[in-house]
Amino acid sequence: MGALLISQWLGGEDTIDIRDEASIAVVREAVRKLGAAQGLDKTAAEALATAASELGHNQLDHARGGEMLVRAVRRGEVPGVEVVAADRGEGIVDPTLAIQGQDKTPTGLGVGFSGVYRLVHEIDADVRWGEGSCLWARRFAEPVRRSEVAILGRPHPDQNESGDHGGFVRTPEALVVGVVDGLGHGRPARDAADVAMKAFYAASARPLVELLEACSAAMVPTRGAVMAVARLDISRRTLEHAGAGNITSRIFRRDGRQEMFASTARVLGGGTRAGRLRAETGSLAADDTLLLYTDGLRSRTEIVEPRELMRQPALVIAHRLIRDFAREHDDALVLVAR
């Protein structure tokens, strides 16, 4: 399954196989060259090159190698550079300790991960225990409104792969996220979730109801799934949501308020067609945090001191929810976006 995840993470772009120090040197030079072309000053480009080096060494040391790519990005009209590092390892064992620079276990990501957080403007993370990890590190030519995504997933203890899946797509103006839960467990559930996410990536620019319908149509040959999607428009400061089934969607506002988004009672794809899908739109402030998670978390998932937790990196939030609320005998996945 690691190969399929890497294909989704990297989007079929040309990558650099991380096999040795020479591979990492190639990545660093690519960052410097593209950084100059994108208008990053030398200090910013060198900081991102150092972050890329840390990510590459972590792949060699903890994930038995992986793949990286360097590409141009934009946030509105501001250009930037993004380094993507994907591997087929066991996933970051303790994301909280890794971000704090305290994870010294042989299979942990190590001190370098905390250094990456300090060196870049933004970092997204997708960690699947037992399957691999992907990190997206960015720096921009000018200050931008900070945005980050974190996904953390783990399979049922008796399975090697999870039927819970998720992903995101960034454009210069918006962030589109999705979480899907294939019915049941094991390979049939994962097959449904993989089909749904492939359709999600292909249709992410469409209105959310059409996006869910596209995922549903793609999943007809499978056992089906429940799913929620959201679009965070960074420039307009709006949040749109649509869901089918029991994916929980909650937003934590910067003033301490919490809101739940409604979903239609329906199974996409192979399930019974019931209920009309609807999208709802609300405001989005700079410090608002969106959580999407599967029913692998207990129904009474109540966060103590949520305002304190929401100030943490997105991956720390996801880790806390999995650690404290994941059911013992189920797949579980959390997506955090802000």
Buried (B, 14 or more C-beta within 10 A) or exposed (E): BBEBBBEBBBEEEEBBEBEEEEBBEBBBEBBBBBBEEBBBEEEBBBBBBBBBBBBBBBBBBBBEBBBBBBBEBBBEEBBBBBBBBBBBBBBBBBBBBBBBBEBEEEBBBBBBBBBBBEBBBBBBBBBBBBBBBBBBBBBBBEEBEEBBBBBBBBBBEEBEBBBBBBBBBBBEEBBBBBBBBBBBBBBBBBBBBBBBBBBBBBBBEEEBBBBBBBBBEBBEEBBBBBBBBBBBBBEEEBBBBBBBBBBBBBBBBBEEEEEEBEBBEBBBBBBEEEEEBEBEBEEBEEEBBBBBBBBBBBEEBEBEEBEEBBEBBBBBBBBBBBEEBBBEEBBBBBBBBB
